[in-house]
Amino acid sequence: MKERDVADPDTVVLVPGPVAGPSFGDLQHRLAAVRSEAAAVRDRAMQLRQALGEAIRGWRPGPGRLVLVPRPEYDQMVARLQTMPVIEQAKGIIMVQSRCTEAEAFQTLRQVSQRTNMPVRELAAQIVAKTAQVPPRGSGRAHAATRSREHAGRSVRAGAGCGETGP
């Protein structure tokens, strides 16, 4: 039976003998060294994490410092920068025509935006565009037409007026 087992090509015969490679003591020594290195790396990583946290807490953007911003947030900031002057101009127009504060003018702009279901930036652009179309103040019919347009524009653009709620 032994002969048949040995002749079988799928049979592996294990024979005890000397083991090639490092001894058990060598492996234990190497394991202790690796654990020591791992502890040192872990300690250094903790030091770097703490230093980075302190640096981030103390960092303030300033001239010459770059700030990395995710793309969607960057696009949103660019859009705000492009529409901000138009919104500021519209607030100024409302303030002059309705004799109200900046906060009241923005509140009015926002309320009309909500009532008309139109974004504030688009409403502001319309107000600025319509105001820019008004001819300069003159005498006679042009002056009367200007006053009439201003009055109609104020009621349409600013709703019920600064600080008031409309229908």
C-alpha positions in Angstrom: 0.0 0.0 0.0 2.9 2.3 0.7 4.3 1.8 -2.8 1.0 2.7 -4.4 0.6 5.9 -2.3 4.1 7.0 -3.2 3.6 6.3 -6.9 0.4 8.4 -6.9 1.4 11.8 -8.4 -1.1 13.7 -6.2 0.4 12.4 -3.0 2.8 14.6 -1.0 5.1 13.0 1.5 6.3 15.2 4.4 9.5 14.2 6.0 10.5 15.9 9.2 14.0 17.4 9.0 15.9 20.6 9.4 13.9 23.8 8.6 15.6 26.2 6.2 15.3 29.9 7.1 15.3 31.9 10.3 14.9 30.3 13.6 12.0 30.9 16.0 14.2 33.2 18.1 15.2 35.2 15.0 11.5 35.6 14.1 10.6 36.7 17.6 13.4 39.3 17.5 12.3 40.6 14.1 8.6 40.8 15.3 9.7 42.9 18.3 11.7 45.2 16.0 8.7 45.7 13.7 6.4 46.4 16.6 8.9 49.0 17.9 9.0 50.7 14.4 5.2 50.6 14.2 4.9 52.3 17.6 7.4 55.0 16.5 5.5 55.6 13.2 2.2 55.8 15.1 3.7 58.3 17.6 5.0 60.5 14.7 1.7 60.3 12.9 -0.1 61.5 16.1 2.4 64.4 16.4 1.9 65.4 12.8 -1.9 65.2 13.2 -1.8 67.4 16.3 0.5 69.9 14.5 -1.7 70.0 11.5 -4.8 70.6 13.6 -3.1 73.5 15.4 -2.0 75.0 12.1 -5.5 74.7 10.6 -7.1 76.3 13.7 -4.6 79.2 13.6 -4.6 79.7 9.8 -6.4 82.7 8.4 -6.6 83.5 4.7 -4.6 86.5 3.7 -2.8 88.1 0.9 -0.6 85.7 -1.0 -2.2 82.6 0.6 -4.0 80.1 -1.7 -7.3 78.5 -0.5 -8.4 75.3 -2.1 -12.1 75.2 -2.7 -14.2 72.4 -4.1 -15.4 73.0 -7.7 -19.1 73.4 -6.9 -18.4 75.9 -4.1 -16.1 77.8 -6.4 -18.7 78.0 -9.1 -21.2 79.3 -6.6 -18.8 82.0 -5.4 -18.1 83.1 -9.0 -21.9 83.3 -9.7 -22.4 85.4 -6.5 -19.6 87.8 -7.5 -21.1 88.2 -10.9 -24.6 88.9 -9.7 -23.7 90.9 -6.6 -23.2 94.3 -8.3 -26.6 94.0 -10.0 -28.4 93.2 -6.7 -26.6 96.1 -5.0 -27.7 98.5 -7.9 -31.3 97.2 -7.6 -31.2 97.8 -3.8 -29.9 101.3 -4.4 -32.8 102.0 -6.8 -35.4 100.7 -4.4 -33.8 102.7 -1.6 -33.9 106.0 -3.6 -37.4 105.4 -4.9 -38.9 104.2 -1.7 -36.8 106.2 0.8 -35.9 103.1 2.9 -32.8 101.5 4.4 -30.6 98.9 2.7 -32.0 96.1 4.8 -35.6 97.1 4.0 -34.7 97.4 0.3 -33.3 93.9 0.2 -36.3 92.5 2.2 -38.6 94.1 -0.4 -36.5 92.7 -3.2 -36.7 89.2 -1.6 -40.4 89.4 -0.9 -41.2 90.4 -4.5 -38.9 87.6 -5.7 -40.8 85.1 -3.6 -44.2 86.4 -4.7 -43.3 86.3 -8.4 -41.4 83.1 -8.1 -38.4 84.7 -9.7 -34.8 84.5 -8.4 -33.5 87.7 -6.8 -30.7 88.1 -9.3 -33.1 88.0 -12.2 -35.5 90.5 -10.6 -32.6 92.8 -9.8 -31.4 92.6 -13.4 -34.9 93.6 -14.6 -35.1 96.5 -12.2 -31.7 97.8 -13.3 -32.5 97.3 -16.9 -35.8 99.1 -16.7 -34.3 101.9 -14.7 -31.5 102.3 -17.2 -34.1 102.7 -20.0 -35.6 105.7 -18.4 -34.5 108.9 -20.2 -32.7 111.6 -18.2 -35.0 114.1 -16.4 -35.9 116.9 -18.6 -38.8 119.3 -19.0 -42.2 118.9 -20.5 -43.6 115.6 -21.7 -40.4 113.6 -21.1 -40.4 114.6 -17.5 -44.0 113.6 -17.0 -43.4 110.3 -18.7 -40.4 109.7 -16.6 -42.3 110.3 -13.4 -45.2 108.1 -14.6 -42.7 105.3 -15.4 -41.0 105.7 -12.0 -44.2 105.5 -10.1 -45.4 102.4 -12.1 -41.9 100.8 -11.8 -41.8 101.4 -8.1 -45.1 99.6 -7.5 -44.3 96.7 -9.8 -40.7 96.3 -8.7 -40.9 97.0 -5.0 -44.3 95.5 -4.3 -46.1 97.4 -1.5 -43.0 99.4 -0.5 -40.2 99.0 1.9 -41.0 97.3 5.1 -44.7 96.6 4.1 -46.1 93.3 3.1 -48.1 93.2 -0.1 -51.2 91.1 -1.0 
